[in-house]
Amino acid sequence: MNIQYHYHATAMIIMEALLLNDEFLAKWGKDAPVVAAHIALRIARCNQMVDSFTPSVTYNALITNDILPLATQVNPKDPVTAMMLVSGDHFYPLMARGHQWHFDPTNGWDFILYYVDQFDILTMPIHCQMTFAVHLHTAQDCGPKKDGPHAKYVGWPRQANLDLARANRVERRSNLPVYARIADRIKQGDEMWGHAADPDADCIQNCREGAVSSAWKLFELFSDKLVYYRGRNESGQSGYVFYDEHMEPSPAQRIECLQAVADARNDHDLQLLSERIFNYKSGKVLIPYKILTGELLNTFVGIVA
């Protein structure tokens, strides 16, 4: 998934879920929207950091921090990454561990479910929230049913990545990116990282099934509600609901965040829907994303190292 899912939609989902969690509401009362906004934004920010932690970020951090030479994202449009990919030197120690970690399904939903058994998801300290968030990123990319955009890719140079990217592109009737075609022509296809040859796989319209199933699972974790799908209504909108056990008879209540993930036309649409729902539910603005710096960045690196 892209930033619109890992940051904007994740913040929206956690926000709406927390404000439906009876235990959370009882603890925080009238302050619940403010506290929910802080938790949702912190987790979403750390989640997106996995895709923002490129070699350029590492290089800049090395200048001012005693940070490990590591990166979790290989982006051919990132200047330092591009230099590595075309130089022939391939600074594997800088990227291999962190980027492989990004694609490791054992860091995904299995870890998330184990982690929330060990810590109270509503009261975990910041370090634990960050650990949850960065593992959530891999969980979302792999998908709870191996239905995410990374499910069949690996995070190290491998010819199979390029072959799979090509097959996916053919199925969607789109060409490989220019840098992938050049690499293929000069017989450097086995040097393609992750799914760098098929970044469009992360667009919401191309990974809808995995995006919805991950959003569903995340909502249930934070809301402590069971979600039901009732199909689409006459207007074509998705019908994700839960039932309020405190009301008799229990009416179905619509879950707006899941409807947004299921119905967004593209990533830009998903961002707009996420911002609107976040603001409506919390009264707060879903602030623009900023990469982690300083001590938070060091903590992040300690988690993925």
Buried (B, 14 or more C-beta within 10 A) or exposed (E): BBBBBBBBBBBBBBBBBBBBBEEBBEEBEEEBBEBBBEBBBBBBBBBBBBBBBBBBBBBBBEEEBEBBBBBBBBBBEBEBBBEBBBEEEBBEEBBBBBBBBBBBBEBBBBBBEEBBEEBEBBEBEEEBBBBBBBBBBBBBBBBBEEBBBBBBBBBBBBEEBBEBBBEBBEEBEEEBBEBBBEBBEEEBBEBBBBBBBBBBBBBBBBBBEBBBBBBBBBBBBBBBBEBEBEEEEEEEEBBBBBBBEEEEEEEEBBBBBBBBBBBBEEBEBBBBBBBBBBBEBBEBEBEEBEBBBEEBBBBBBEBBE
